Amino acid sequence: MPAAADGFYEWVTVEATKMTRAHSQPYFISPEDGQVMAFAGLRERRRDRSVPEGHPAAWLTSCTLITAEATDAAVRVHPRKQRGPPTAGGR
């Protein structure tokens, strides 16, 4: 599923101090030139059989964006690590 956006939010955990509680700080990441960003993702649409046919909630849609390790200034707030494929037993 291709997707486009003018940016995205990355949330960074800010540790508690004597004056503040721990919290999440949002950072909006967008191209410097104002262009649209392209993303790759997966989308699934499936029927929820516990809901009557014809009901607006009978179909569930979910999606995910595929991310990779940051290689530019975003690495400060986008600390993703490359992960290998799952192994047997979930390890």
Backbone as XML, in Angstrom:
<?xml version="1.0"?>
<chain id="A" units="angstrom">
  <residue number="1" name="MET">
    <atom name="N" x="0.844" y="-1.157" z="0.000"/>
    <atom name="CA" x="0.000" y="0.000" z="0.000"/>
    <atom name="C" x="0.896" y="1.228" z="0.000"/>
  </residue>
  <residue number="2" name="PRO">
    <atom name="N" x="0.925" y="2.000" z="-1.056"/>
    <atom name="CA" x="1.683" y="3.249" z="-1.002"/>
    <atom name="C" x="0.902" y="4.292" z="-0.213"/>
  </residue>
  <residue number="3" name="ALA">
    <atom name="N" x="1.610" y="5.147" z="0.472"/>
    <atom name="CA" x="0.975" y="6.217" z="1.240"/>
    <atom name="C" x="1.818" y="7.469" z="1.105"/>
  </residue>
  <residue number="4" name="ALA">
    <atom name="N" x="1.176" y="8.614" z="1.190"/>
    <atom name="CA" x="1.892" y="9.887" z="1.117"/>
    <atom name="C" x="1.419" y="10.790" z="2.243"/>
  </residue>
  <residue number="5" name="ALA">
    <atom name="N" x="2.316" y="11.641" z="2.741"/>
    <atom name="CA" x="1.979" y="12.578" z="3.812"/>
    <atom name="C" x="2.956" y="13.740" z="3.779"/>
  </residue>
  <residue number="6" name="ASP">
    <atom name="N" x="2.573" y="14.834" z="4.410"/>
    <atom name="CA" x="3.498" y="15.965" z="4.475"/>
    <atom name="C" x="4.435" y="15.855" z="5.671"/>
  </residue>
  <residue number="7" name="GLY">
    <atom name="N" x="4.288" y="14.791" z="6.474"/>
    <atom name="CA" x="5.171" y="14.540" z="7.599"/>
    <atom name="C" x="4.557" y="13.519" z="8.541"/>
  </residue>
  <residue number="8" name="PHE">
    <atom name="N" x="5.227" y="13.283" z="9.639"/>
    <atom name="CA" x="4.727" y="12.347" z="10.642"/>
    <atom name="C" x="5.246" y="12.759" z="12.008"/>
  </residue>
  <residue number="9" name="TYR">
    <atom name="N" x="4.594" y="12.267" z="13.050"/>
    <atom name="CA" x="5.030" y="12.553" z="14.412"/>
    <atom name="C" x="5.862" y="11.402" z="14.931"/>
  </residue>
  <residue number="10" name="GLU">
    <atom name="N" x="6.923" y="11.737" z="15.605"/>
    <atom name="CA" x="7.744" y="10.776" z="16.328"/>
    <atom name="C" x="7.684" y="11.215" z="17.789"/>
  </residue>
  <residue number="11" name="TRP">
    <atom name="N" x="7.431" y="10.262" z="18.679"/>
    <atom name="CA" x="7.283" y="10.580" z="20.101"/>
    <atom name="C" x="8.530" y="10.133" z="20.847"/>
  </residue>
  <residue number="12" name="VAL">
    <atom name="N" x="9.088" y="11.022" z="21.649"/>
    <atom name="CA" x="10.292" y="10.739" z="22.417"/>
    <atom name="C" x="9.940" y="10.796" z="23.898"/>
  </residue>
  <residue number="13" name="THR">
    <atom name="N" x="10.359" y="9.792" z="24.646"/>
    <atom name="CA" x="10.109" y="9.771" z="26.089"/>
    <atom name="C" x="11.082" y="10.709" z="26.785"/>
  </residue>
  <residue number="14" name="VAL">
    <atom name="N" x="10.540" y="11.608" z="27.582"/>
    <atom name="CA" x="11.342" y="12.537" z="28.375"/>
    <atom name="C" x="11.314" y="12.037" z="29.807"/>
  </residue>
  <residue number="15" name="GLU">
    <atom name="N" x="12.476" y="11.798" z="30.364"/>
    <atom name="CA" x="12.577" y="11.264" z="31.716"/>
    <atom name="C" x="12.066" y="12.275" z="32.745"/>
  </residue>
  <residue number="16" name="ALA">
    <atom name="N" x="11.632" y="11.761" z="33.868"/>
    <atom name="CA" x="11.162" y="12.611" z="34.969"/>
    <atom name="C" x="12.339" y="13.376" z="35.579"/>
  </residue>
  <residue number="17" name="THR">
    <atom name="N" x="12.050" y="14.571" z="36.046"/>
    <atom name="CA" x="13.034" y="15.360" z="36.793"/>
    <atom name="C" x="12.400" y="15.718" z="38.138"/>
  </residue>
  <residue number="18" name="LYS">
    <atom name="N" x="13.098" y="16.483" z="38.934"/>
    <atom name="CA" x="12.528" y="16.927" z="40.210"/>
    <atom name="C" x="11.327" y="17.830" z="39.992"/>
  </residue>
  <residue number="19" name="MET">
    <atom name="N" x="11.280" y="18.511" z="38.833"/>
    <atom name="CA" x="10.218" y="19.479" z="38.555"/>
    <atom name="C" x="9.096" y="18.925" z="37.667"/>
  </residue>
  <residue number="20" name="THR">
    <atom name="N" x="9.347" y="17.850" z="36.913"/>
    <atom name="CA" x="8.339" y="17.346" z="35.973"/>
    <atom name="C" x="8.235" y="15.833" z="36.045"/>
  </residue>
  <residue number="21" name="ARG">
    <atom name="N" x="7.078" y="15.330" z="35.626"/>
    <atom name="CA" x="6.880" y="13.886" z="35.504"/>
    <atom name="C" x="7.418" y="13.428" z="34.158"/>
  </residue>
  <residue number="22" name="ALA">
    <atom name="N" x="7.651" y="12.148" z="34.018"/>
    <atom name="CA" x="8.030" y="11.600" z="32.716"/>
    <atom name="C" x="6.866" y="11.808" z="31.762"/>
  </residue>
  <residue number="23" name="HIS">
    <atom name="N" x="7.167" y="12.103" z="30.515"/>
    <atom name="CA" x="6.120" y="12.334" z="29.526"/>
    <atom name="C" x="6.667" y="12.083" z="28.129"/>
  </residue>
  <residue number="24" name="SER">
    <atom name="N" x="5.785" y="12.077" z="27.156"/>
    <atom name="CA" x="6.177" y="11.909" z="25.759"/>
    <atom name="C" x="6.124" y="13.257" z="25.058"/>
  </residue>
  <residue number="25" name="GLN">
    <atom name="N" x="7.181" y="13.583" z="24.333"/>
    <atom name="CA" x="7.279" y="14.839" z="23.601"/>
    <atom name="C" x="7.124" y="14.547" z="22.108"/>
  </residue>
  <residue number="26" name="PRO">
    <atom name="N" x="6.116" y="15.140" z="21.442"/>
    <atom name="CA" x="5.963" y="14.906" z="20.006"/>
    <atom name="C" x="6.899" y="15.789" z="19.178"/>
  </residue>
  <residue number="27" name="TYR">
    <atom name="N" x="7.462" y="15.218" z="18.117"/>
    <atom name="CA" x="8.250" y="15.964" z="17.139"/>
    <atom name="C" x="7.641" y="15.696" z="15.773"/>
  </residue>
  <residue number="28" name="PHE">
    <atom name="N" x="7.338" y="16.755" z="15.035"/>
    <atom name="CA" x="6.791" y="16.596" z="13.685"/>
    <atom name="C" x="7.955" y="16.564" z="12.713"/>
  </residue>
  <residue number="29" name="ILE">
    <atom name="N" x="8.091" y="15.470" z="11.978"/>
    <atom name="CA" x="9.172" y="15.278" z="11.015"/>
    <atom name="C" x="8.604" y="15.530" z="9.622"/>
  </residue>
  <residue number="30" name="SER">
    <atom name="N" x="9.232" y="16.429" z="8.880"/>
    <atom name="CA" x="8.766" y="16.734" z="7.523"/>
    <atom name="C" x="9.960" y="17.118" z="6.659"/>
  </residue>
  <residue number="31" name="PRO">
    <atom name="N" x="9.824" y="16.976" z="5.335"/>
    <atom name="CA" x="10.924" y="17.350" z="4.442"/>
    <atom name="C" x="11.192" y="18.861" z="4.516"/>
  </residue>
  <residue number="32" name="GLU">
    <atom name="N" x="12.465" y="19.236" z="4.468"/>
    <atom name="CA" x="12.826" y="20.653" z="4.518"/>
    <atom name="C" x="12.249" y="21.434" z="3.349"/>
  </residue>
  <residue number="33" name="ASP">
    <atom name="N" x="12.113" y="20.765" z="2.194"/>
    <atom name="CA" x="11.633" y="21.471" z="1.000"/>
    <atom name="C" x="10.106" y="21.527" z="0.915"/>
  </residue>
  <residue number="34" name="GLY">
    <atom name="N" x="9.405" y="20.980" z="1.915"/>
    <atom name="CA" x="7.945" y="21.035" z="1.937"/>
    <atom name="C" x="7.256" y="20.043" z="1.020"/>
  </residue>
  <residue number="35" name="GLN">
    <atom name="N" x="8.003" y="19.178" z="0.387"/>
    <atom name="CA" x="7.423" y="18.183" z="-0.512"/>
    <atom name="C" x="6.721" y="17.081" z="0.276"/>
  </residue>
  <residue number="36" name="VAL">
    <atom name="N" x="6.007" y="16.251" z="-0.437"/>
    <atom name="CA" x="5.294" y="15.124" z="0.162"/>
    <atom name="C" x="6.271" y="13.967" z="0.372"/>
  </residue>
  <residue number="37" name="MET">
    <atom name="N" x="6.092" y="13.247" z="1.472"/>
    <atom name="CA" x="6.903" y="12.065" z="1.775"/>
    <atom name="C" x="6.160" y="10.818" z="1.302"/>
  </residue>
  <residue number="38" name="ALA">
    <atom name="N" x="6.899" y="9.845" z="0.815"/>
    <atom name="CA" x="6.305" y="8.572" z="0.406"/>
    <atom name="C" x="6.624" y="7.516" z="1.468"/>
  </residue>
  <residue number="39" name="PHE">
    <atom name="N" x="5.655" y="6.668" z="1.736"/>
    <atom name="CA" x="5.811" y="5.592" z="2.712"/>
    <atom name="C" x="5.379" y="4.277" z="2.082"/>
  </residue>
  <residue number="40" name="ALA">
    <atom name="N" x="5.880" y="3.185" z="2.621"/>
    <atom name="CA" x="5.400" y="1.859" z="2.253"/>
    <atom name="C" x="4.634" y="1.318" z="3.447"/>
  </residue>
  <residue number="41" name="GLY">
    <atom name="N" x="3.605" y="0.569" z="3.175"/>
    <atom name="CA" x="2.831" y="0.037" z="4.282"/>
    <atom name="C" x="2.020" y="-1.179" z="3.878"/>
  </residue>
  <residue number="42" name="LEU">
    <atom name="N" x="1.344" y="-1.722" z="4.845"/>
    <atom name="CA" x="0.464" y="-2.866" z="4.635"/>
    <atom name="C" x="-0.917" y="-2.507" z="5.149"/>
  </residue>
  <residue number="43" name="ARG">
    <atom name="N" x="-1.937" y="-2.959" z="4.438"/>
    <atom name="CA" x="-3.315" y="-2.708" z="4.850"/>
    <atom name="C" x="-4.099" y="-4.007" z="4.772"/>
  </residue>
  <residue number="44" name="GLU">
    <atom name="N" x="-4.990" y="-4.183" z="5.722"/>
    <atom name="CA" x="-5.850" y="-5.366" z="5.722"/>
    <atom name="C" x="-7.281" y="-4.927" z="5.998"/>
  </residue>
  <residue number="45" name="ARG">
    <atom name="N" x="-8.200" y="-5.523" z="5.277"/>
    <atom name="CA" x="-9.622" y="-5.286" z="5.510"/>
    <atom name="C" x="-10.257" y="-6.657" z="5.680"/>
  </residue>
  <residue number="46" name="ARG">
    <atom name="N" x="-10.915" y="-6.842" z="6.825"/>
    <atom name="CA" x="-11.511" y="-8.155" z="7.073"/>
    <atom name="C" x="-12.879" y="-8.007" z="7.713"/>
  </residue>
  <residue number="47" name="ARG">
    <atom name="N" x="-13.665" y="-9.018" z="7.537"/>
    <atom name="CA" x="-15.044" y="-9.054" z="8.029"/>
    <atom name="C" x="-15.043" y="-9.485" z="9.482"/>
  </residue>
  <residue number="48" name="ASP">
    <atom name="N" x="-15.702" y="-8.719" z="10.345"/>
    <atom name="CA" x="-15.896" y="-9.083" z="11.749"/>
    <atom name="C" x="-17.191" y="-9.872" z="11.834"/>
  </residue>
  <residue number="49" name="ARG">
    <atom name="N" x="-17.093" y="-11.176" z="11.957"/>
    <atom name="CA" x="-18.268" y="-12.046" z="11.923"/>
    <atom name="C" x="-19.123" y="-11.940" z="13.187"/>
  </residue>
  <residue number="50" name="SER">
    <atom name="N" x="-18.630" y="-11.240" z="14.222"/>
    <atom name="CA" x="-19.441" y="-11.066" z="15.428"/>
    <atom name="C" x="-20.432" y="-9.904" z="15.286"/>
  </residue>
  <residue number="51" name="VAL">
    <atom name="N" x="-20.345" y="-9.171" z="14.171"/>
    <atom name="CA" x="-21.230" y="-8.035" z="13.910"/>
    <atom name="C" x="-22.148" y="-8.411" z="12.750"/>
  </residue>
  <residue number="52" name="PRO">
    <atom name="N" x="-23.433" y="-8.079" z="12.824"/>
    <atom name="CA" x="-24.361" y="-8.434" z="11.743"/>
    <atom name="C" x="-23.934" y="-7.860" z="10.389"/>
  </residue>
  <residue number="53" name="GLU">
    <atom name="N" x="-24.163" y="-8.636" z="9.342"/>
    <atom name="CA" x="-23.847" y="-8.178" z="7.983"/>
    <atom name="C" x="-24.632" y="-6.900" z="7.693"/>
  </residue>
  <residue number="54" name="GLY">
    <atom name="N" x="-24.017" y="-5.966" z="7.004"/>
    <atom name="CA" x="-24.656" y="-4.699" z="6.685"/>
    <atom name="C" x="-24.436" y="-3.619" z="7.736"/>
  </residue>
  <residue number="55" name="HIS">
    <atom name="N" x="-23.989" y="-3.991" z="8.933"/>
    <atom name="CA" x="-23.702" y="-3.011" z="9.981"/>
    <atom name="C" x="-22.422" y="-2.252" z="9.605"/>
  </residue>
  <residue number="56" name="PRO">
    <atom name="N" x="-22.350" y="-0.939" z="9.879"/>
    <atom name="CA" x="-21.160" y="-0.166" z="9.519"/>
    <atom name="C" x="-19.854" y="-0.705" z="10.119"/>
  </residue>
  <residue number="57" name="ALA">
    <atom name="N" x="-19.950" y="-1.387" z="11.251"/>
    <atom name="CA" x="-18.748" y="-1.926" z="11.898"/>
    <atom name="C" x="-18.443" y="-3.361" z="11.479"/>
  </residue>
  <residue number="58" name="ALA">
    <atom name="N" x="-19.141" y="-3.873" z="10.438"/>
    <atom name="CA" x="-18.941" y="-5.262" z="10.020"/>
    <atom name="C" x="-17.572" y="-5.486" z="9.378"/>
  </residue>
  <residue number="59" name="TRP">
    <atom name="N" x="-16.958" y="-4.427" z="8.880"/>
    <atom name="CA" x="-15.638" y="-4.558" z="8.253"/>
    <atom name="C" x="-14.609" y="-3.794" z="9.064"/>
  </residue>
  <residue number="60" name="LEU">
    <atom name="N" x="-13.512" y="-4.454" z="9.385"/>
    <atom name="CA" x="-12.412" y="-3.848" z="10.126"/>
    <atom name="C" x="-11.269" y="-3.555" z="9.166"/>
  </residue>
  <residue number="61" name="THR">
    <atom name="N" x="-10.693" y="-2.383" z="9.277"/>
    <atom name="CA" x="-9.546" y="-2.024" z="8.457"/>
    <atom name="C" x="-8.388" y="-1.692" z="9.381"/>
  </residue>
  <residue number="62" name="SER">
    <atom name="N" x="-7.243" y="-2.265" z="9.114"/>
    <atom name="CA" x="-6.052" y="-1.939" z="9.889"/>
    <atom name="C" x="-4.896" y="-1.707" z="8.922"/>
  </residue>
  <residue number="63" name="CYS">
    <atom name="N" x="-3.926" y="-0.942" z="9.387"/>
    <atom name="CA" x="-2.766" y="-0.686" z="8.534"/>
    <atom name="C" x="-1.540" y="-0.451" z="9.397"/>
  </residue>
  <residue number="64" name="THR">
    <atom name="N" x="-0.395" y="-0.559" z="8.778"/>
    <atom name="CA" x="0.872" y="-0.293" z="9.433"/>
    <atom name="C" x="1.812" y="0.324" z="8.416"/>
  </residue>
  <residue number="65" name="LEU">
    <atom name="N" x="2.664" y="1.219" z="8.862"/>
    <atom name="CA" x="3.696" y="1.776" z="8.005"/>
    <atom name="C" x="4.992" y="1.049" z="8.294"/>
  </residue>
  <residue number="66" name="ILE">
    <atom name="N" x="5.762" y="0.817" z="7.258"/>
    <atom name="CA" x="7.037" y="0.135" z="7.396"/>
    <atom name="C" x="8.106" y="1.205" z="7.603"/>
  </residue>
  <residue number="67" name="THR">
    <atom name="N" x="8.879" y="1.060" z="8.677"/>
    <atom name="CA" x="9.927" y="2.029" z="8.971"/>
    <atom name="C" x="11.289" y="1.359" z="8.927"/>
  </residue>
  <residue number="68" name="ALA">
    <atom name="N" x="12.300" y="2.176" z="8.860"/>
    <atom name="CA" x="13.677" y="1.689" z="8.849"/>
    <atom name="C" x="14.505" y="2.589" z="9.755"/>
  </residue>
  <residue number="69" name="GLU">
    <atom name="N" x="15.735" y="2.218" z="9.960"/>
    <atom name="CA" x="16.640" y="3.016" z="10.763"/>
    <atom name="C" x="16.844" y="4.382" z="10.122"/>
  </residue>
  <residue number="70" name="ALA">
    <atom name="N" x="16.789" y="5.443" z="10.914"/>
    <atom name="CA" x="17.015" y="6.791" z="10.400"/>
    <atom name="C" x="18.488" y="6.958" z="10.030"/>
  </residue>
  <residue number="71" name="THR">
    <atom name="N" x="18.730" y="7.687" z="8.943"/>
    <atom name="CA" x="20.106" y="7.893" z="8.483"/>
    <atom name="C" x="20.447" y="9.377" z="8.362"/>
  </residue>
  <residue number="72" name="ASP">
    <atom name="N" x="19.610" y="10.243" z="8.900"/>
    <atom name="CA" x="19.838" y="11.679" z="8.777"/>
    <atom name="C" x="19.590" y="12.349" z="10.125"/>
  </residue>
  <residue number="73" name="ALA">
    <atom name="N" x="19.248" y="13.615" z="10.123"/>
    <atom name="CA" x="19.039" y="14.359" z="11.365"/>
    <atom name="C" x="17.920" y="13.775" z="12.220"/>
  </residue>
  <residue number="74" name="ALA">
    <atom name="N" x="17.020" y="13.011" z="11.634"/>
    <atom name="CA" x="15.905" y="12.433" z="12.392"/>
    <atom name="C" x="16.348" y="11.341" z="13.351"/>
  </residue>
  <residue number="75" name="VAL">
    <atom name="N" x="17.582" y="10.864" z="13.245"/>
    <atom name="CA" x="18.045" y="9.779" z="14.111"/>
    <atom name="C" x="17.922" y="10.153" z="15.596"/>
  </residue>
  <residue number="76" name="ARG">
    <atom name="N" x="17.967" y="11.432" z="15.908"/>
    <atom name="CA" x="17.855" y="11.899" z="17.294"/>
    <atom name="C" x="16.501" y="11.548" z="17.904"/>
  </residue>
  <residue number="77" name="VAL">
    <atom name="N" x="15.439" y="11.539" z="17.080"/>
    <atom name="CA" x="14.100" y="11.263" z="17.598"/>
    <atom name="C" x="13.469" y="10.020" z="16.974"/>
  </residue>
  <residue number="78" name="HIS">
    <atom name="N" x="14.172" y="9.360" z="16.094"/>
    <atom name="CA" x="13.660" y="8.158" z="15.420"/>
    <atom name="C" x="14.688" y="7.037" z="15.576"/>
  </residue>
  <residue number="79" name="PRO">
    <atom name="N" x="14.905" y="6.569" z="16.821"/>
    <atom name="CA" x="15.979" y="5.605" z="17.084"/>
    <atom name="C" x="15.599" y="4.156" z="16.801"/>
  </residue>
  <residue number="80" name="ARG">
    <atom name="N" x="15.130" y="3.876" z="15.609"/>
    <atom name="CA" x="14.755" y="2.505" z="15.264"/>
    <atom name="C" x="16.010" y="1.688" z="14.969"/>
  </residue>
  <residue number="81" name="LYS">
    <atom name="N" x="15.987" y="0.484" z="15.412"/>
    <atom name="CA" x="17.067" y="-0.451" z="15.119"/>
    <atom name="C" x="16.574" y="-1.427" z="14.070"/>
  </residue>
  <residue number="82" name="GLN">
    <atom name="N" x="17.464" y="-1.819" z="13.163"/>
    <atom name="CA" x="17.101" y="-2.831" z="12.179"/>
    <atom name="C" x="16.841" y="-4.131" z="12.925"/>
  </residue>
  <residue number="83" name="ARG">
    <atom name="N" x="15.776" y="-4.809" z="12.552"/>
    <atom name="CA" x="15.445" y="-6.082" z="13.174"/>
    <atom name="C" x="15.417" y="-7.146" z="12.097"/>
  </residue>
  <residue number="84" name="GLY">
    <atom name="N" x="15.883" y="-8.315" z="12.460"/>
    <atom name="CA" x="15.848" y="-9.426" z="11.534"/>
    <atom name="C" x="14.483" y="-10.088" z="11.543"/>
  </residue>
  <residue number="85" name="PRO">
    <atom name="N" x="14.304" y="-11.085" z="10.689"/>
    <atom name="CA" x="13.029" y="-11.798" z="10.660"/>
    <atom name="C" x="12.798" y="-12.568" z="11.951"/>
  </residue>
  <residue number="86" name="PRO">
    <atom name="N" x="11.534" y="-12.808" z="12.304"/>
    <atom name="CA" x="11.260" y="-13.580" z="13.520"/>
    <atom name="C" x="11.840" y="-14.988" z="13.411"/>
  </residue>
  <residue number="87" name="THR">
    <atom name="N" x="12.199" y="-15.522" z="14.536"/>
    <atom name="CA" x="12.738" y="-16.874" z="14.560"/>
    <atom name="C" x="11.765" y="-17.800" z="15.258"/>
  </residue>
  <residue number="88" name="ALA">
    <atom name="N" x="12.033" y="-19.071" z="15.184"/>
    <atom name="CA" x="11.157" y="-20.066" z="15.830"/>
    <atom name="C" x="11.094" y="-19.783" z="17.322"/>
  </residue>
  <residue number="89" name="GLY">
    <atom name="N" x="9.913" y="-19.837" z="17.872"/>
    <atom name="CA" x="9.730" y="-19.604" z="19.298"/>
    <atom name="C" x="9.681" y="-18.135" z="19.656"/>
  </residue>
  <residue number="90" name="GLY">
    <atom name="N" x="9.698" y="-17.254" z="18.655"/>
    <atom name="CA" x="9.615" y="-15.824" z="18.928"/>
    <atom name="C" x="10.872" y="-15.207" z="19.479"/>
  </residue>
  <residue number="91" name="ARG">
    <atom name="N" x="12.012" y="-15.880" z="19.330"/>
    <atom name="CA" x="13.266" y="-15.335" z="19.851"/>
    <atom name="C" x="14.086" y="-14.711" z="18.767"/>
  </residue>
</chain>
